[in-house]
Amino acid sequence: MPKYLIEREIPGAGQLSASDLRAMSQRSCEVIGNLGRDLYWVESFVTEDKVYCIYIAPDAELIRKHAEQGGFPANRISEIKGIIDPATA
C-alpha cells in the first residue's frame, strides 16, 4: 500500500501545548477508526507553522476524507516514492 507525506498548514503549530497535540491525535485516531478502511497513521512532525504526517493508505482520497472529517487541513498530499538515509550511501 502506498505511503504518503501530508503537509498541514497550522499557524502556531510549534506553540501548541501537549494537551492540544493530544487532542489532535485523539481526533485523528477517532476518525481513522470511523472510516473503517485501510488507513494507518505512522507519525507526525510538528514545526513552527506546519505539521507533516506520514500515512499509509490505498489512495490520497482517503487521506482527504480523514482530513475533512477530522477538521484539520491537508494542504498537500504527496505519495512517497522512495526513502534515503545515510545507509543509502
C-alpha positions, 0 to 999 in steps of 0.5 A: 500500500502506498505511503504518503507525506501530508503537509498541514498548514497550522499557524502556531503549530510549534506553540501548541501545548501537549494537551492540544497535540493530544487532542489532535491525535485523539481526533485523528485516531477517532476518525481513522477508526470511523472510516473503517478502511485501510488507513494507518497513521505512522507519525507526525512532525510538528514545526513552527507553522506546519505539521507533516504526517506520514500515512499509509493508505490505498489512495490520497482520497482517503487521506482527504476524507480523514482530513475533512472529517477530522477538521484539520487541513491537508494542504498537500498530499504527496505519495512517497516514492522512495526513502534515503538515509545515510545507509543509502550511501 
